[in-house]
C-alpha cells in the first residue's frame, strides 16, 4: 500500500504528515510533498510528522537525508516529529539525531 501524505501550513511552518510504509516506491511522492514548500518564501520551517509511519527502510532514510540537504540549501529548517518507538529506534541506529532535531 502506498504511503499517505498530507500537508498543512501553520504560520511559517508546513507540516508534512506521512502514514503507512515509507520505502523506495515513495521517492516521487515525498519529493512532491516538500518541493513546493521550498519555493514558498513565507515557509521557514518544515516538520515531517512520522507518527503514522509503520515501516521505513534504508531508501526512506536516504530520501530524508536528501530532503534535509534541499531544505537547508533553501535556507529553511526541518524537524522530524512523533516517530513511533520502532521508527525512533531506526532513526537512532542511523544516527539521525546528529542530523535532525527529533521531537
N, C-alpha and C positions, 0 to 999 in steps of 0.2 A: 504494500500500500504506500502511495506517495505521501511524503511529508506535507503537512498542512502549514501554511504560512499566513499570518495576518499582520498588518502594520497599523499602528495607532500613533498619532502625533499628540504629544502633550507639551505645550510650550515650545521650547527649543530642542526637545528630545523626540526621537522616534523610537518606539518600542516595537521590535520585530519578534513576534511570538511564534515559536516553532513547536510543532506537535507531531508525534509519530516516530518513524525511523529516519535518521539522518545519515545518508550514505552517498556514495558516488553518484547515484541517479539524481540527486538533488542539486548538482552543481549549477545548472542553469537557473533553477527557481530561486536558490539562495542569492545568487548574483542579482537576479531581477528584483529581489526584495530590498537589497541595500543600495544598489547603484543609484536609483532616483534620489534617495536621501543625500547622497554625496553631492548632487548637483544643486540642492536647495540651500541657499545662503542662510536662511533662518534656522536651519538644523545645525546644532553644535554638538549634540551627543546622540549616541546610538546605544540602545540597550537590547541585547539579544536574550530573550526570555526562553530559558531551556526547561521550564517546569514540566512540560508535557512531552519531552523527548524521552522515549523509552529505550533508544539504542543509538549509538553513534560509532562509526568506525574511523580508521586512520585517515581515510579520504575526507571525512567530515572535519577532522582536526585540521587537515591541510586547508580546507575551504575557510575555516575560521581564521587561520593564520593569514591567508591571502586577503580576506576581508579586513583584518586588522591593519595590514600594510596599506591598503587602499584608503581606509578611514583616516589613519594617521597622516597619510600623504595629502589628504584633503583638509588637514588642519582641524579635524574633529576628534572626539574621544569615543571609545567604545567600552562597554562593560558586558560581562556575561552575568545573568541573574537566575536565581532559583533552580540550579541543577538538582536533579534527584540524587539520592545517595550514590547510585551506580554511576551516573554521569559525572558526579563530583569526583569519584574515585578515578575515573578515566582521565579527567582533566588534571588531577593531582599527579598521576603517574606520568603524564605528558609534560609536567612542569608548567602548565598553563598559568598558574598563579604568579609566575615570574613575568608573564607577558600581558595578562589581563587582570583587571580588577574583577573579582568574582563575588557577587552579592548573594 
